[in-house]
């Protein structure tokens, strides 16, 4: 999920919408614990799923209303009108869910530094795909770009995050679960790239190929 265009606004399904809220809340949790967060992708989001559900129910209500006008059988007409009333109550509940555009600072990934350790966490916008994290210490103002991204637990993924009416309390709880998981997680393995190079034999004049590790890639900490 990335913001494009001058308005920097995304219309998202319920899970993606709530994921952005969680990542933004996670950034706040990090800052409240004394960490520094790398700036992410800022913009505003709206829950597209809620908008589509309201439109779907409005269309269904309109169809039932028009159908009732062409039915002379009073019993069938009454059943349709009862259905219209039920849909109306459902629409009242849906319209009562706040869906004004809200600002977010992060969408599906976050990187931050806390106590001289750099953390990275990403969750795919498809909830069935795994999440990943990396955790590596800061050394002389730099951190390793060769830290392996490990699969992360998704204990925070409750059913409420697929819903239109997910509360901010649930969002903050998920953010804290992710934060606590990252802090307790072991540091990531460093896996450097390598080249296969020709090396002289010690027993004759020939050569053989050996794996030679490339220098570890280090990135300057800039946030």
C-alpha positions in Angstrom: 0.0 0.0 0.0 1.6 3.2 -1.2 0.2 6.7 -1.6 0.3 8.1 -5.1 -1.1 11.2 -6.6 -1.5 14.7 -5.2 -4.3 13.9 -2.8 -2.3 11.1 -1.1 -5.5 9.3 -0.2 -6.3 5.6 -0.2 -9.7 3.8 -0.2 -9.0 0.5 1.5 -10.7 -2.7 2.4 -11.4 -3.2 6.1 -8.3 -5.3 6.9 -5.9 -3.0 5.0 -7.6 0.1 6.6 -7.1 -1.3 10.1 -3.5 -2.4 9.3 -2.6 1.2 8.5 -4.2 2.2 11.8 -2.2 -0.4 13.6 1.1 0.6 12.0 0.5 4.2 12.8 -0.4 3.3 16.4 2.8 1.2 16.6 4.9 4.3 15.6 3.3 6.1 18.6 4.0 3.2 21.0 7.7 3.3 19.9 8.0 7.0 20.4 6.3 6.7 23.8 9.0 4.2 24.8 11.8 6.5 23.8 12.4 5.2 20.3 12.9 7.0 17.0 10.8 6.0 14.0 11.8 6.3 10.4 9.3 8.5 8.5 6.8 6.4 6.5 4.3 7.0 3.9 1.9 9.7 5.2 -1.6 10.3 3.9 -5.2 9.8 4.6 -7.4 6.6 4.4 -11.1 5.7 4.1 -12.7 2.4 4.6 -13.8 1.4 1.1 -15.5 -1.8 2.4 -17.9 0.2 4.6 -18.7 2.5 1.7 -19.4 -0.5 -0.5 -21.6 -2.2 2.1 -23.7 0.9 2.5 -24.2 1.2 -1.2 -25.0 -2.5 -1.5 -27.7 -2.2 1.3 -29.1 1.0 -0.3 -29.5 -0.7 -3.6 -31.1 -3.8 -2.0 -33.5 -1.5 -0.1 -34.4 0.3 -3.3 -35.0 -3.0 -5.2 -37.4 -4.2 -2.5 -39.2 -0.9 -2.4 -39.8 -1.0 -6.2 -40.8 -4.6 -6.1 -43.4 -3.9 -3.4 -45.0 -1.3 -5.6 -45.8 -3.8 -8.2 -47.2 -6.5 -5.9 -50.9 -6.7 -5.2 -50.7 -9.6 -2.8 -50.9 -7.9 0.7 -49.0 -10.7 2.5 -46.1 -10.6 0.0 -46.1 -6.9 0.0 -46.0 -6.9 3.8 -43.0 -9.2 3.9 -41.1 -7.0 1.5 -41.9 -3.9 3.5 -40.7 -5.7 6.7 -37.4 -6.5 4.8 -37.2 -2.8 3.8 -37.5 -1.8 7.5 -34.8 -4.4 8.5 -32.5 -3.0 5.9 -33.2 0.5 7.1 -32.1 -0.4 10.6 -29.0 -2.1 9.2 -28.2 1.0 7.2 -28.6 3.2 10.3 -26.0 1.1 12.1 -23.6 1.2 9.1 -24.0 5.0 8.7 -23.3 5.5 12.3 -19.8 4.1 11.9 -17.4 7.0 11.6 -15.6 6.9 8.2 -14.2 10.4 7.7 -10.7 10.3 6.2 -8.1 9.7 8.9 -4.4 10.5 8.7 -1.8 7.7 9.0 2.0 7.9 9.1 2.7 4.2 8.1 0.9 1.7 6.0 2.3 -1.9 6.0 5.9 -1.5 7.2 7.8 0.3 9.9 11.5 0.8 10.8 12.6 2.2 14.1 15.6 2.4 16.5 15.2 1.7 20.2 18.1 1.3 22.7 20.7 1.1 19.9 18.8 -1.6 18.1 17.2 -1.2 14.7 13.9 -2.9 14.2 12.0 -3.6 10.9 8.5 -5.0 10.7 6.2 -5.6 7.7 2.8 -7.1 7.3 1.5 -7.9 3.8 -1.8 -6.2 2.8 -3.1 -9.7 2.2 -3.9 -11.1 5.7 -3.1 -14.7 4.6 0.5 -13.9 3.8 3.1 -13.9 6.7 4.6 -10.9 8.4 8.4 -10.4 8.7 10.8 -8.7 11.1 14.5 -7.9 11.3 16.3 -6.8 14.4 20.0 -5.8 14.4 22.2 -3.7 16.6 23.6 -0.2 15.7 27.4 -0.3 15.3 29.2 3.0 14.9 26.1 4.8 13.8 25.3 2.1 11.2 23.2 -1.0 11.0 23.5 -4.1 8.8 21.5 -4.4 5.6 22.3 -8.2 5.6 20.1 -9.0 8.6 17.8 -11.8 7.6 14.1 -11.0 7.6 12.5 -13.7 9.8 8.8 -14.7 9.8 7.0 -13.0 12.7 4.1 -14.1 14.8 0.7 -12.6 14.0 -0.9 -13.1 17.4 -2.4 -9.6 17.1 -4.6 -10.6 14.1 -8.0 -10.8 15.6 -11.3 -11.1 13.8 -12.2 -7.5 14.6 -9.6 -6.3 12.1 -11.7 -7.7 9.2 -14.7 -5.6 10.4 -15.9 -2.1 9.6 -16.3 -1.1 13.3 -12.9 -2.1 14.7 -12.3 0.2 17.8 -9.2 2.2 18.5 -8.7 0.2 21.7 -8.3 -2.9 19.6 -5.9 -1.1 17.3 -3.7 0.1 20.1 -3.7 -3.4 21.7 -2.5 -4.9 18.4 0.2 -2.3 18.2 1.4 -3.1 21.7 1.4 -6.8 21.0 3.6 -6.3 17.9 5.9 -4.0 19.9 6.3 -6.5 22.8 7.0 -9.3 20.3 9.8 -7.3 18.6 11.4 -6.2 21.8 11.5 -9.8 23.1 12.5 -11.3 19.7 16.1 -12.5 19.2 18.5 -10.6 16.9 18.4 -11.5 13.3 21.1 -13.7 11.7 23.5 -11.8 9.5 23.7 -13.5 6.1 26.3 -12.0 3.7 26.4 -12.5 0.0 29.3 -14.4 -1.5 31.2 -15.0 -4.7 32.7 -18.2 -6.0 36.3 -17.4 -6.8 39.2 -19.4 -8.2 41.8 -20.2 -5.5 45.2 -21.8 -6.1 45.6 -25.4 -4.9 48.1 -26.2 -2.2 48.9 -29.6 -3.6 49.5 -28.8 -7.3 49.5 -25.9 -9.8 45.8 -26.0 -10.4 42.9 -24.0 -8.9 39.6 -24.8 -7.3 36.6 -22.6 -6.5 35.8 -21.4 -3.0 33.0 -19.3 -1.5 34.3 -15.9 -0.5 32.0 -13.7 1.6 31.4 -10.2 0.4 31.8 -7.3 3.0 28.8 -6.8 5.2 26.6 -4.1 3.8 26.1 -1.3 6.4 23.6 1.5 6.2 24.1 4.8 8.0 21.4 5.5 10.6 19.7 8.6 9.3 16.6 8.9 11.5 
